[in-house]
Amino acid sequence: MKQIADLQDTDLQTLHRDVQAEYDAFRARGLALDMTRGKPAPEQLDLANGLLSLPDNRDHHSEDGVDARNYGGLQGLPEVRALFSTMVGAPPERIVVGNNSSLAIMHDCITWALLKGVPGAPTPWSQGPTPTFLCPVPGYDRHFAICEDFGIRMLPVPMTGQGPDMDEVERLVADPTVKGMWCVPKYANPTGEIYSVETVRRLAAMRTGAPDFRLFWDNAYAVHHLTDRHHAIANILDLCETANHPDRAFLFASTSKVTLAGAGLAFFASSPANVRWYLERAAKRTIGPDKLNQLRHVRFLKNEAGLLRHMEAHRALIAPKFEAVTSALEQRLGGTGVAQWTKPDGGYFISVDGMAGTAKRVVELAQKAGLALTPAGSTWPYGRDPDDRNLRLAPTYPPLKDVRIASEGIALCILLAAIEKTLLSSR
Ligand SMILES: Cc1ncc(COP(=O)(O)O)c(C=O)c1O
């Protein structure tokens, strides 16, 4: 198709009529499809059903003889920390295994930083001027929601295709009120971006105005590959240590999208000082984590090869859904110049940038046609996308046939909204 911007007025009006008619027909199908949250599909959860009968009721002891049914073991069983060491990117002694949600661990870290301060902090964050977090955009709405809830100021930083714009990051972190930065370094939510070695090195080495600055390194998609290219990122803990900032990074990960989203394992990892800090705080909060679930995970996945095999089974289920979305977008929007979209090698999302000023309208059109999309703006701090352009698509949950239909509908809505916008601005 021709670029929409190059069409003569009459051609544009004809196209509008045709696309509107297609949209009306789509809407008349009375669909109810949901592409909002990045949840695993039931078939993905079925892959982990083996967990449900583990551990065997005659063997609920860890390798070193700990009875997993009892209290204690705050840092997590050693064999679990060893199994996930590569995925988390830290040696076992620097890993803490929590319960099912890494987001909860991030929330704890922010609460404790605000109320107690982190190692190296002159005061708790809440006792100084309003703390600020750098937020690469588009980004993860739940990260932004934690900051908003605690009144932490958020500054958006653009992504570049190699991670955040590091010139901008280095400029902004000189401000001592900047206490933290959200990073999803691999297969980022929602752009699928992978931080380059250079980006990671600069994040580790940069000068920060705050001595207690922390990278919130949320490696949620460490092993969630969608292709044969199993991308690796540079090790942030090692690079921070080399740069003489050993305490800079708080690492987070989980098996929410490996085993069971509501009953997985979550991880915190960091420097020895930060791990001590975390465990001191955590000891006031709990007498110990769910070690039966830890044991269950080791018995089920067995070793790193088992973990990677399991992720291949996920890939077989979800890669066709990603393919369905990108080929529908290509078919309908290719050459029109109205949108760009990502083709991620991993993770859970496709990010679409439509024509400026159309994202809200796309979501509205989709909703009227029975397609639930993530609200426009949700990939930005405070839900405000200044260009009203970005859309996050989450194709994993619905069945493949629904993803196909929904993707055609979404592409149609993006096109219709762009034509409407172009007609309006040509008046
Ligand atoms: C970047 C990112 N971090 C964290 C989470 C949630 O992790 P958990 O289930 O471990 O709380 C998600 C879920 O979508 C995510 O996309």
The ligand as a MOL file (V3000), in Angstrom:
LIG
                    3D

  0  0  0     0  0            999 V3000
M  V30 BEGIN CTAB
M  V30 COUNTS 16 16 0 0 0
M  V30 BEGIN ATOM
M  V30 1 C 9.3870 -6.5580 33.5370 0
M  V30 2 C 8.5380 -7.3310 34.4830 0
M  V30 3 N 8.9400 -7.4780 35.7520 0
M  V30 4 C 8.2060 -8.1710 36.6450 0
M  V30 5 C 7.0130 -8.7660 36.2930 0
M  V30 6 C 6.2340 -9.4920 37.3240 0
M  V30 7 O 7.0440 -10.4510 37.9350 0
M  V30 8 P 6.5490 -11.3830 39.0980 0
M  V30 9 O 5.4720 -12.2570 38.5700 0
M  V30 10 O 7.7840 -12.1380 39.4900 0
M  V30 11 O 6.0570 -10.4970 40.2300 0
M  V30 12 C 6.5540 -8.6420 34.9710 0
M  V30 13 C 5.2650 -9.2100 34.5660 0
M  V30 14 O 4.7200 -8.9200 33.5200 0
M  V30 15 C 7.3410 -7.9040 34.0460 0
M  V30 16 O 6.9690 -7.7440 32.7770 0
M  V30 END ATOM
M  V30 BEGIN BOND
M  V30 1 1 1 2
M  V30 2 1 2 3
M  V30 3 2 2 15
M  V30 4 2 3 4
M  V30 5 1 4 5
M  V30 6 1 5 6
M  V30 7 2 5 12
M  V30 8 1 6 7
M  V30 9 1 7 8
M  V30 10 2 8 9
M  V30 11 1 8 10
M  V30 12 1 8 11
M  V30 13 1 12 13
M  V30 14 1 12 15
M  V30 15 2 13 14
M  V30 16 1 15 16
M  V30 END BOND
M  V30 END CTAB
M  END
